[in-house]
Every structure is written in C-alpha cells, then in structure tokens.
C-alpha cells in the first residue's frame, strides 16, 4: 500500500496553511511532528477529505483519492484531537452506533474484538461521561479501527494523558501497525520516538524534513553540546542559546545546548537525540538573535 502526497497546498484566504507538501508513505507508523500552529491538523483534514486542497493531489496506490469517493473514505480510520463523544451513551451504545455509521459487517463480533483489544470489554455498560481520560482515548482508537482501516489517522491522540496511559497508548499503536499506514500527529517527541517508522517535520505549513529517527539525529551531528557552568552563567547561557536540558550538579549546572557552533570554550559535542532535532528545527535562533 502506498499513499502519495503531491504538492499539497492549502490557503485560508491569503494565508498559506500548507505549502507544496510532497511525501510518500507505505505501511508503518509515521509521526507528524511540529509545534502548535505548524499545520498538522490542516494536513490531516486535507488527507482524510474534510478539507479540499487548494492545489495538489493525493494518490492511493496510484489512484487519485478525490476520484475514489466512498471507496477511499471506507479505508480511513480517524481519531480527532479531543474527540467529542455522547456523554450519556454507554460504551456499547456508542460502538453500536459507530458500527451502523461505518456499515461494519458482523458488528457484534467486530465490536467484541475491538473492545477487547483496547481493554474496554468490561466497561461496555459505563456511560462515556464517567470514563477517565485514558479510557476515552482508548474508546477513540476503538471507533477508529472498527472498519479495519488501511489508513489510520490520529490527531494529538495522547493530549491530556498521564505517562502511564501514554505508554499504553503507544503500545496499542505499535500493535496496529502491521498492515496499514498510521499517521500520528503530535508535538510530543516521546509519543513517536520509539514507534515511528519515519518522522515528518512540519514547520509553518512546510514539510522541512522526513526520515527515520536516526537519519534526523544524524542531520544535526556536531551541533549538540554539553558544558558545565555556575548558576549565573547557566542563566545567561539559557537566554543566549537553545538549551535542551539543564541539570543541577552540586553548585553547578550541566547544560545541553543545541547550536550551530561551539557556544563556549570547554563545550564538548554529544550525540543528538530527537528532542535536540525538535529544538534545532523549530526553536533554534538565528545567528543574529544570539
């Protein structure tokens, strides 16, 4: 299975929310990473057919998705950011409702499989308004995979979850990745660092980079530094440079700095991680701003 985005552009009036985005996705998990306002949700809404692109074309296995109609929509599973469920519905009532909307065959059997997969089978009688945040997110996954989609799209799926639920959610996504394309949009690096086949970096509506975690980390090799400084110097350095971590060590601080050049004598280069890539791509100040 192959999904191709060719020169996707989206304008809101004169504002370019997406600018000439081209990418190819095959089976696996793809992280769409960018800060708030980067255009992630606009790209997702264009991809799943909610918004028409101003320019550009999306192809699924070589076929223009705009010409596929319902055949394309039947292949999509979608979980929006902060999904709005009917609070008075029970879990079971909601899933039955979604089975009817999606035209799911063997609905009873499929519903049981999906609820078991997300560990909600024993909560079928609970009203959605009484579920915890993590349980509601798992219900969001359940409704998204009811139709066994070939393209699963998740918009900020771990927003508001505690670390334990976030880990559980990541594990669920990994189990789903075998026979489909999964696109997971987030601004939280740890959500995708361990599970993504590739990561797409979106900045101000432009796709600035696509690659594996290692490829992205290798792209800033020699631009991450560590040094030790006393408190006044550490505070000054944090104002002047992009500091990805600051750790107290006795009376001093160990600083991790992302910068094109060696920030100070005594700074040593260290291996980059994905957090460093995120800071370098989206928050690295220009030379003149330092």
C-alpha positions as CSV (number, residue, x, y, z in Angstrom):
1,X,0.0,0.0,0.0
2,X,1.3,3.4,-0.9
3,X,0.0,6.9,-0.2
4,X,1.5,9.8,-2.1
5,X,1.0,13.5,-1.4
6,X,2.0,15.6,-4.4
7,X,2.4,19.3,-4.0
8,X,-0.4,19.7,-1.4
9,X,-1.1,23.4,-0.8
10,X,-3.9,24.9,1.3
11,X,-4.8,28.6,1.6
12,X,-7.2,30.2,4.1
13,X,-7.8,33.4,2.2
14,X,-4.3,34.8,1.6
15,X,-2.7,32.7,4.4
16,X,-0.8,29.6,3.2
17,X,-1.6,26.9,5.9
18,X,0.2,24.3,3.8
19,X,2.9,25.0,1.2
20,X,3.7,22.5,-1.5
21,X,3.9,19.3,0.6
22,X,5.1,16.1,-1.1
23,X,5.6,12.8,0.7
24,X,5.3,9.1,0.2
25,X,4.0,6.8,3.0
26,X,3.9,3.0,2.9
27,X,2.8,0.5,5.6
28,X,4.1,1.5,9.1
29,X,3.8,4.3,11.7
30,X,4.6,7.8,10.7
31,X,5.0,10.6,13.1
32,X,3.8,14.1,12.0
33,X,5.8,16.3,14.3
34,X,5.6,20.1,14.8
35,X,4.7,22.8,17.3
36,X,1.2,24.1,17.7
37,X,0.2,26.0,14.6
38,X,2.5,24.2,12.2
39,X,-0.3,23.0,10.0
40,X,-0.6,19.4,11.3
41,X,-4.4,19.4,11.7
42,X,-4.9,21.1,8.4
43,X,-2.8,18.5,6.6
44,X,-4.8,15.7,8.4
45,X,-8.1,17.3,7.4
46,X,-6.9,17.5,3.8
47,X,-5.7,14.0,3.8
48,X,-8.9,12.5,5.1
49,X,-11.1,14.6,2.8
50,X,-12.6,17.1,5.3
51,X,-10.9,20.0,3.6
52,X,-10.2,20.2,-0.2
53,X,-6.6,21.2,-1.1
54,X,-6.2,24.5,-2.9
55,X,-3.6,22.7,-5.1
56,X,-2.1,19.3,-5.3
57,X,-3.2,15.7,-5.4
58,X,-3.3,12.7,-3.1
59,X,-2.9,9.2,-4.6
60,X,-3.6,5.8,-3.0
61,X,-1.8,3.0,-4.9
62,X,-1.6,5.3,-7.9
63,X,-5.3,6.3,-7.8
64,X,-6.4,9.9,-7.3
65,X,-8.3,9.8,-3.9
66,X,-10.6,12.7,-5.0
67,X,-12.0,10.4,-7.6
68,X,-12.4,7.3,-5.4
69,X,-15.3,8.7,-3.4
70,X,-16.7,6.4,-0.7
71,X,-14.1,3.7,-1.5
72,X,-11.4,6.0,-0.1
73,X,-13.4,7.0,3.0
74,X,-14.2,3.4,3.7
75,X,-10.4,2.8,4.1
76,X,-9.9,5.5,6.6
77,X,-10.0,5.4,10.4
78,X,-9.8,8.8,12.2
79,X,-9.4,9.9,15.7
80,X,-9.6,13.7,16.2
81,X,-7.9,15.7,18.9
82,X,-10.2,15.8,21.9
83,X,-12.9,13.6,20.4
84,X,-16.4,14.7,21.3
85,X,-18.4,11.6,22.4
86,X,-22.1,11.5,23.5
87,X,-21.6,11.6,27.3
88,X,-24.9,9.8,28.0
89,X,-24.2,6.9,25.7
90,X,-22.7,3.8,27.2
91,X,-19.6,2.4,25.6
92,X,-21.6,-0.3,24.0
93,X,-24.3,2.0,22.7
94,X,-21.7,4.3,21.2
95,X,-19.9,1.4,19.5
96,X,-23.2,0.0,18.1
97,X,-23.9,3.5,16.7
98,X,-20.5,3.7,15.1
99,X,-20.9,0.2,13.6
100,X,-24.1,1.4,11.9
101,X,-22.5,4.6,10.6
102,X,-19.5,2.7,9.2
103,X,-21.6,-0.2,7.8
104,X,-19.5,-2.7,9.8
105,X,-20.3,-6.4,8.8
106,X,-20.6,-8.9,11.7
107,X,-20.9,-5.9,14.0
108,X,-21.3,-7.9,17.3
109,X,-18.1,-9.9,16.7
110,X,-16.1,-7.0,15.5
111,X,-17.2,-4.8,18.4
112,X,-16.1,-7.5,20.8
113,X,-12.7,-7.9,19.1
114,X,-12.0,-4.1,19.2
115,X,-13.2,-3.5,22.8
116,X,-11.0,-6.4,23.9
117,X,-8.1,-5.0,22.0
118,X,-8.3,-1.6,23.8
119,X,-9.1,-3.3,27.1
120,X,-12.6,-1.8,27.5
121,X,-14.6,-5.0,27.2
122,X,-15.5,-4.9,30.9
123,X,-16.6,-1.3,30.7
124,X,-19.3,-1.7,28.0
125,X,-22.0,-0.6,30.4
126,X,-20.3,2.5,31.6
127,X,-21.5,5.9,30.4
128,X,-18.9,7.7,28.4
129,X,-19.1,10.8,30.6
130,X,-17.9,8.6,33.5
131,X,-14.8,7.3,31.8
132,X,-11.3,8.5,32.6
133,X,-9.3,10.5,30.0
134,X,-7.3,7.4,29.1
135,X,-10.4,5.3,28.7
136,X,-12.0,7.9,26.4
137,X,-8.8,8.0,24.3
138,X,-8.9,4.2,24.0
139,X,-12.5,4.4,23.0
140,X,-11.4,6.8,20.3
141,X,-9.0,4.2,19.0
142,X,-11.7,1.6,19.2
143,X,-14.1,3.5,17.0
144,X,-11.3,4.4,14.6
145,X,-10.4,0.8,13.9
146,X,-13.9,-0.7,13.7
147,X,-13.8,-0.8,9.9
148,X,-10.2,-2.3,9.9
149,X,-8.9,0.8,8.1
150,X,-5.9,0.8,5.7
151,X,-5.2,4.4,6.7
152,X,-5.4,5.2,10.4
153,X,-5.0,8.9,11.3
154,X,-4.6,10.1,14.9
155,X,-4.5,13.8,15.7
156,X,-2.7,14.6,19.1
157,X,-4.0,11.3,20.5
158,X,-2.2,11.5,23.8
159,X,-3.2,15.0,24.7
160,X,-4.0,15.2,28.4
161,X,-2.9,11.6,29.3
162,X,-0.7,10.8,32.2
163,X,2.7,9.0,31.5
164,X,1.2,5.5,32.1
165,X,-1.7,6.0,29.8
166,X,0.6,7.5,27.2
167,X,2.8,4.4,27.2
168,X,-0.2,2.1,27.0
169,X,-1.5,4.1,24.0
170,X,1.9,3.9,22.2
171,X,1.9,0.1,22.7
172,X,-1.6,-0.1,21.2
173,X,-0.4,1.8,18.1
174,X,2.6,-0.4,17.6
175,X,0.3,-3.5,17.6
176,X,-1.9,-1.9,14.9
177,X,1.0,-1.1,12.5
178,X,1.3,-4.4,10.6
179,X,-0.9,-4.0,7.6
180,X,-1.8,-0.3,7.4
181,X,-0.4,3.2,7.3
182,X,-0.7,5.0,10.6
183,X,-0.2,8.8,10.7
184,X,0.2,10.2,14.2
185,X,0.3,14.0,14.6
186,X,1.8,15.3,17.8
187,X,4.1,18.0,19.3
188,X,5.3,15.5,21.9
189,X,8.5,13.9,20.8
190,X,8.3,10.9,23.1
191,X,5.0,9.8,21.5
192,X,6.7,8.8,18.3
193,X,10.4,8.4,19.1
194,X,10.3,4.6,19.7
195,X,7.4,3.6,17.4
196,X,7.6,5.6,14.2
197,X,8.9,4.1,11.0
198,X,9.6,7.6,9.8
199,X,9.0,11.1,11.1
200,X,7.8,14.1,9.1
201,X,8.7,17.6,10.5
202,X,6.2,20.3,9.6
203,X,7.1,23.9,10.2
204,X,4.9,26.9,9.2
205,X,3.0,24.7,6.7
206,X,6.1,23.4,5.1
207,X,7.5,19.8,5.2
208,X,11.1,20.6,6.2
209,X,12.4,17.0,6.7
210,X,11.3,13.4,6.5
211,X,13.3,10.4,7.8
212,X,13.9,7.8,10.5
213,X,14.8,8.9,14.0
214,X,18.5,8.1,13.3
215,X,18.5,10.0,10.0
216,X,17.1,13.1,11.7
217,X,19.5,12.8,14.6
218,X,22.4,12.3,12.2
219,X,21.4,15.5,10.4
220,X,22.4,17.7,13.4
221,X,25.6,15.7,14.2
222,X,28.1,18.1,15.7
223,X,25.5,20.7,16.7
224,X,24.7,19.5,20.2
225,X,27.0,20.5,23.1
226,X,27.4,19.9,26.8
227,X,29.2,22.1,29.3
228,X,29.2,22.9,33.0
229,X,28.6,26.4,34.3
230,X,27.9,28.1,37.6
231,X,24.4,29.4,38.2
232,X,24.8,33.0,36.9
233,X,26.5,31.8,33.7
234,X,23.9,29.0,33.3
235,X,21.1,31.5,33.4
236,X,22.8,33.8,30.9
237,X,23.5,30.8,28.6
238,X,19.9,29.8,28.7
239,X,18.9,33.3,27.5
240,X,21.5,33.3,24.7
241,X,21.2,29.7,23.4
242,X,18.7,26.9,22.8
243,X,19.2,24.8,25.9
244,X,17.5,21.4,25.7
245,X,18.4,20.3,29.2
246,X,19.8,21.8,32.4
247,X,20.7,19.6,35.3
248,X,21.9,20.6,38.7
249,X,25.3,19.2,39.8
250,X,26.3,20.2,43.3
251,X,26.8,24.0,42.9
252,X,27.0,24.0,39.1
253,X,24.7,23.1,36.2
254,X,25.3,20.7,33.3
255,X,23.8,22.3,30.2
256,X,22.9,20.6,26.9
257,X,22.9,23.3,24.1
258,X,21.7,23.0,20.5
259,X,23.8,25.4,18.4
260,X,25.5,25.5,15.0
261,X,28.8,26.5,16.6
262,X,30.7,25.7,19.8
263,X,29.0,28.0,22.4
264,X,31.9,28.4,24.8
265,X,35.4,27.1,25.3
266,X,35.2,23.8,27.1
267,X,31.9,22.7,25.5
268,X,32.0,19.1,24.1
269,X,29.9,17.7,21.3
270,X,27.5,14.9,22.3
271,X,25.2,12.5,20.3
272,X,22.0,14.2,19.3
273,X,18.5,12.8,20.3
274,X,15.1,13.5,18.8
275,X,14.4,16.3,21.4
276,X,17.5,18.1,20.1
277,X,16.3,17.7,16.5
278,X,12.9,19.2,17.5
279,X,14.5,22.2,19.2
280,X,17.0,22.7,16.3
281,X,14.3,22.6,13.7
282,X,11.6,24.7,15.4
283,X,13.3,26.8,18.0
284,X,16.9,27.4,17.0
285,X,17.5,31.2,17.0
286,X,19.1,32.8,14.0
287,X,22.8,33.8,14.4
288,X,21.8,37.4,14.7
289,X,19.5,36.7,17.6
290,X,22.1,35.2,19.8
